Amino acid sequence: MRYKTPADLPQTDPPRPPRETLPTMYDLPSEDPEEPGLPDTFHYQQPSLLQETFRPPDYPPERFFAAGDLNLYFDVHHPLWHKRPDWFVVLDVPNLYEERDLRLSYVVWQEGVMPFAVVELLSPGTEKEDLGRSLRAVDTPPGKWEVYEQILRVPYYLVYSRYTGEFQAFGLQAARYRPLPLEAGRLWLPEIRLGIGPWEGRYRDVEYRWLRWYDADGQWIPTDAERQAAEFQRAEQESQRAEQERQRAEQERQRAEQEKRRAERLAERLRSMGIDPDEP
């Protein structure tokens, strides 16, 4: 069944602005008390790592919005229906709502821009829905796969399992998600000139197999802590170079002073011998 969009509705008078007819993102709940379970530590840490390392060269921070575990409202006809991606990013929107407020949720019919990529972290309770293998009951909201593929048409759907370490990537082809080929287990996204893939390392004092972004040279984008450590190391190196230059300058001054004293002693000796050292 084809999903109806606002374009399918009969149009008579010009539509009124959403703020006059629909609840705003501040009126909609940002948490669903009926959702089973709460995110575990991994579901807090992993989106944070994605957030820190998402630095597309052509998109400064003010030109995209990224978030984890935030309600994403997708159906103007069912304004309380929502999904809560583990992490998602929307390009060419301000990172602040109306350029001044932090978002409490993301409402696609108000923003007018769909997510560019969604990351879901598999868990036993959500794996079937995340991979489009669950059956939808009548008069119930669609599952995540259906929402991302058929309603929002998110170009990149990325799925990662902490249990198996498997990273899967899906892209829209002929209006359906198809598996995307990975190179060395990683995926390059040319539109943003960034890649994503599993990385084994320490993040926030936890050694694990994480998912993170990398640049065109294949180098992992540094985290905030890594950037600070690199800046500290550069400052230390600059300080050491400055100290070395100071020591060299002091050594040159001392050598020049020694040469001057030797020249003065030689001149004094010549004068004691009746020789004027200043005569040409």
C-alpha positions as CSV (number, residue, x, y, z in Angstrom):
1,M,0.0,0.0,0.0
2,R,1.3,3.4,-1.0
3,Y,1.8,5.7,2.0
4,K,-0.2,8.9,1.6
5,T,1.7,12.2,1.9
6,P,0.4,15.7,2.3
7,A,0.7,16.1,-1.5
8,D,-2.1,13.5,-2.0
9,L,-4.6,15.5,0.0
10,P,-7.0,17.8,-2.0
11,Q,-5.8,21.4,-2.0
12,T,-8.2,24.3,-1.9
13,D,-7.1,27.3,0.0
14,P,-3.4,27.9,0.6
15,P,-2.3,25.8,3.6
16,R,-1.9,27.6,6.8
17,P,1.5,27.7,8.6
18,P,2.1,24.6,10.8
19,R,2.3,26.7,13.9
20,E,-1.3,27.8,13.4
21,T,-2.8,24.3,12.8
22,L,-0.4,21.7,14.4
23,P,1.4,21.2,17.7
24,T,4.9,22.4,17.7
25,M,7.9,20.3,18.6
26,Y,7.7,21.9,22.1
27,D,4.1,20.6,22.5
28,L,5.0,17.1,21.5
29,P,6.5,14.7,24.1
30,S,10.2,14.1,24.0
31,E,10.0,10.8,25.9
32,D,7.6,7.9,25.7
33,P,6.9,6.4,29.1
34,E,5.5,3.2,27.5
35,E,8.7,2.4,25.6
36,P,10.1,-0.8,27.1
37,G,13.5,-0.4,28.9
38,L,16.0,2.4,28.9
39,P,19.2,2.7,26.9
40,D,22.2,0.9,28.4
41,T,25.7,2.4,28.8
42,F,26.7,1.5,25.2
43,H,23.6,3.3,23.9
44,Y,24.8,6.4,25.6
45,Q,28.5,6.2,24.8
46,Q,28.3,5.1,21.1
47,P,26.0,8.0,19.9
48,S,28.3,10.4,21.7
49,L,31.3,9.1,19.8
50,L,29.4,9.4,16.5
51,Q,28.5,13.0,17.5
52,E,32.0,14.0,18.4
53,T,33.6,12.6,15.3
54,F,31.0,13.7,12.7
55,R,32.9,16.6,11.1
56,P,32.1,16.8,7.4
57,P,34.5,19.2,5.7
58,D,31.8,20.9,3.7
59,Y,29.3,21.3,6.5
60,P,30.2,23.5,9.5
61,P,28.4,22.7,12.7
62,E,25.8,25.4,12.1
63,R,24.7,23.7,8.9
64,F,23.6,20.3,10.2
65,F,21.7,18.9,13.1
66,A,22.7,15.6,14.7
67,A,21.3,13.9,17.8
68,G,20.9,10.6,19.5
69,D,17.9,9.1,21.3
70,L,15.7,12.1,20.3
71,N,12.1,11.7,19.2
72,L,11.7,11.9,15.4
73,Y,8.1,12.7,14.5
74,F,7.4,11.6,10.9
75,D,3.6,11.7,10.2
76,V,1.6,14.9,10.0
77,H,-1.6,12.9,10.2
78,H,-0.5,11.1,13.4
79,P,1.4,13.8,15.1
80,L,2.3,11.7,18.1
81,W,3.8,8.8,16.1
82,H,7.5,8.9,16.4
83,K,10.7,6.9,16.3
84,R,13.8,7.5,18.4
85,P,16.9,6.7,16.4
86,D,20.0,5.9,18.3
87,W,21.7,8.6,16.2
88,F,20.7,10.6,13.1
89,V,21.9,13.6,11.2
90,V,20.0,16.1,9.0
91,L,22.0,18.3,6.6
92,D,21.3,21.9,5.6
93,V,19.3,22.8,8.7
94,P,20.5,25.0,11.5
95,N,21.8,23.1,14.6
96,L,19.5,25.2,16.7
97,Y,15.7,25.4,16.4
98,E,14.8,28.8,14.8
99,E,18.5,29.6,15.3
100,R,18.2,30.2,19.1
101,D,16.8,27.1,20.9
102,L,17.9,23.6,21.5
103,R,15.5,21.1,20.0
104,L,13.5,18.9,22.2
105,S,12.5,16.7,19.2
106,Y,12.7,16.7,15.4
107,V,9.4,17.2,13.6
108,V,9.9,16.6,9.9
109,W,6.7,18.4,8.7
110,Q,7.9,21.6,10.4
111,E,11.6,21.4,9.5
112,G,10.9,20.3,5.9
113,V,14.2,18.4,5.6
114,M,14.5,14.6,6.1
115,P,17.4,12.9,7.8
116,F,20.4,12.1,5.7
117,A,21.6,9.1,7.7
118,V,20.3,7.1,10.6
119,V,22.3,4.8,12.8
120,E,20.6,2.1,14.8
121,L,22.4,-0.1,17.4
122,L,21.0,-3.6,17.5
123,S,19.8,-5.1,20.7
124,P,17.8,-8.3,21.3
125,G,14.6,-6.4,21.9
126,T,14.8,-4.2,18.8
127,E,16.7,-6.2,16.2
128,K,13.7,-7.5,14.2
129,E,12.2,-4.0,13.9
130,D,15.5,-2.4,13.1
131,L,16.1,-4.9,10.3
132,G,12.5,-4.8,8.9
133,R,11.7,-8.4,10.0
134,S,8.9,-7.7,12.4
135,L,5.2,-7.8,11.4
136,R,3.1,-4.8,11.7
137,A,-0.3,-5.1,13.4
138,V,-3.3,-3.3,12.0
139,D,-3.8,0.3,13.2
140,T,-0.3,0.4,14.8
141,P,2.6,2.7,13.9
142,P,5.0,1.4,11.2
143,G,8.3,0.0,12.3
144,K,11.6,1.8,12.0
145,W,12.7,0.1,8.7
146,E,9.4,1.1,7.0
147,V,9.6,4.7,8.4
148,Y,13.2,5.2,7.3
149,E,12.8,3.5,3.9
150,Q,9.3,4.4,2.7
151,I,8.2,7.5,4.6
152,L,11.3,9.5,5.3
153,R,13.3,7.9,2.5
154,V,16.6,8.3,4.5
155,P,19.5,7.8,2.0
156,Y,21.7,5.9,4.4
157,Y,20.5,3.5,7.0
158,L,23.4,2.2,9.1
159,V,23.1,-0.7,11.6
160,Y,25.7,-1.9,14.1
161,S,25.6,-4.8,16.5
162,R,27.7,-4.6,19.6
163,Y,27.3,-8.3,20.2
164,T,28.7,-9.5,16.9
165,G,30.7,-6.4,15.8
166,E,28.9,-6.6,12.5
167,F,28.3,-3.3,10.6
168,Q,25.7,-3.2,7.9
169,A,24.8,-0.3,5.6
170,F,21.7,0.1,3.5
171,G,21.0,2.6,0.7
172,L,17.9,3.5,-1.2
173,Q,17.8,1.8,-4.6
174,A,14.6,1.7,-6.6
175,A,12.7,3.0,-3.5
176,R,13.9,0.1,-1.4
177,Y,16.8,-0.4,0.9
178,R,19.6,-2.6,-0.5
179,P,22.8,-3.6,1.2
180,L,25.7,-1.4,0.3
181,P,29.2,-2.8,-0.3
182,L,31.7,-2.2,2.4
183,E,35.5,-1.8,1.9
184,A,37.4,-3.4,4.7
185,G,34.2,-3.3,6.7
186,R,33.8,0.4,6.3
187,L,31.5,2.7,4.2
188,W,32.4,5.9,2.4
189,L,29.7,8.5,2.0
190,P,30.8,10.8,-0.9
191,E,28.0,13.4,-0.3
192,I,29.6,14.4,2.9
193,R,33.2,13.3,2.3
194,L,33.2,11.1,5.4
195,G,33.3,7.4,6.0
196,I,32.1,5.3,8.9
197,G,33.1,1.9,10.2
198,P,34.1,-0.1,13.3
199,W,37.1,1.0,15.3
200,E,38.8,-0.8,18.2
201,G,40.1,1.6,20.8
202,R,39.5,3.4,24.0
203,Y,36.8,5.9,24.3
204,R,35.9,7.5,27.7
205,D,38.2,5.0,29.4
206,V,36.4,2.0,27.8
207,E,38.3,-0.3,25.4
208,Y,35.7,-1.5,22.9
209,R,34.8,-2.0,19.3
210,W,33.1,1.2,18.5
211,L,31.6,2.8,15.4
212,R,33.1,6.1,14.3
213,W,33.7,8.4,11.4
214,Y,36.9,8.8,9.3
215,D,38.2,11.3,6.8
216,A,39.2,11.1,3.1
217,D,42.7,9.9,4.1
218,G,41.3,7.0,6.0
219,Q,42.2,8.6,9.3
220,W,39.7,8.4,12.2
221,I,38.2,11.8,13.1
222,P,39.6,12.7,16.5
223,T,37.3,13.0,19.5
224,D,37.2,16.0,21.7
225,A,39.6,14.4,24.2
226,E,42.0,13.4,21.4
227,R,41.9,16.9,20.0
228,Q,42.7,18.4,23.4
229,A,45.5,15.9,23.9
230,A,46.9,16.7,20.5
231,E,46.7,20.5,21.2
232,F,48.4,19.9,24.6
233,Q,51.1,17.9,22.9
234,R,51.6,20.6,20.2
235,A,51.8,23.3,22.9
236,E,54.4,21.2,24.8
237,Q,56.4,20.7,21.6
238,E,56.2,24.5,20.9
239,S,57.3,25.2,24.4
240,Q,60.2,22.8,24.1
241,R,61.2,24.3,20.7
242,A,61.0,27.8,22.3
243,E,63.2,26.7,25.2
244,Q,65.7,25.1,22.8
245,E,65.8,28.4,20.8
246,R,66.3,30.3,24.1
247,Q,69.1,28.0,25.1
248,R,70.8,28.4,21.7
249,A,70.5,32.1,21.8
250,E,72.0,32.1,25.3
251,Q,74.9,29.9,24.1
252,E,75.5,32.3,21.2
253,R,75.5,35.2,23.6
254,Q,78.0,33.5,25.9
255,R,80.2,32.6,23.0
256,A,80.1,36.2,21.8
257,E,80.9,37.4,25.3
258,Q,83.9,35.0,25.5
259,E,85.2,36.2,22.1
260,K,84.9,39.8,23.2
261,R,86.8,39.1,26.4
262,R,89.6,37.2,24.5
263,A,89.9,40.1,22.1
264,E,90.1,42.6,25.0
265,R,92.8,40.5,26.7
266,L,94.8,40.3,23.4
267,A,94.5,44.0,22.9
268,E,95.8,44.7,26.5
269,R,98.7,42.4,26.0
270,L,99.7,44.1,22.7
271,R,99.5,47.5,24.4
272,S,101.8,46.2,27.2
273,M,104.3,45.3,24.4
274,G,104.1,48.8,23.0
275,I,101.9,47.8,20.1
276,D,98.8,49.8,19.3
277,P,96.2,47.1,18.3
278,D,94.0,49.9,16.7
279,E,96.6,50.9,14.2
280,P,95.8,49.7,10.7
